[in-house]
Amino acid sequence: MKTYWFAFNEKSEIVVEKKAEDEYRIPFAETVPFAIKSEIITLPDLNGSPAKAVTIDGELPSTCSFSGLRDSYSILPFEEYYAAGKASELINFHTNIRFCAHCGKEMVRKTDISRICTGCGKEIWAPVQPAIIVLVSKGEDEVLLAKSKNFKRPYYGLVAGFVETGESIEETVRREVMEETGLKIKNIRYYKSQPWPYPNNLMLGFFAEYESGDIKVQEEELVDCRWFNRHAMPEIPRKLSMARMLLDEWLGVKE
Ligand SMILES: [Zn+2]
């Protein structure tokens, strides 16, 4: 039966197969069309066909090449890019978790999403780290945008950060905005979530409104942070990111 083969190298780049000029697909074949070294991990069916995740060993056929996972968004059909995220998270999990954190003995695969210790029997599941991202608005027309030190491109994005232990997600939203910008916010509203496999996050998007305070930029994380008017927006993140979905929703941009 023809199967989707989500294959990765040691740099977590994914194998894509060229179909035509600027047209790429995940390799789809009865048997895996290159040498592999890991166990085969079964993924949920894709478009009614089986899907597997593997790591490659050796050369690729001339029709295939590697792509960064994030870059694959712009060359693959969306459902293949989306499934590749889960494949990448599971491959990283099974490749990187080798020894038990409790007793130090070897861990082996138990199921496609879990590993078990050969010493103490402790079982662990592929982890997901939740993170929040929030669009803070002031009145009808102003939005709070931040330029992160981590951005490779010169765009402005939204305040974001990881959920900490013992904290509700609403508390994370308030804390991150306060830490990064010094502002108090109100009326926090959940928007939607998105798996963000870089490497294993779940991004939770929120809207909130400005309540009080003056901007004090957290200099360890941000280069700049300020209010922008919706009619004079700077360069913003590309499609695909939750930041862009929140901004498009707020700006009233249709798909
Ligand atoms: Zn153990």
Residues whose N, C-alpha, C, O or C-beta is under 5 A from the ligand:
A	BS01	ZN	C100 H102 C103 G104 K105 C117 G119 C120 G121 K122
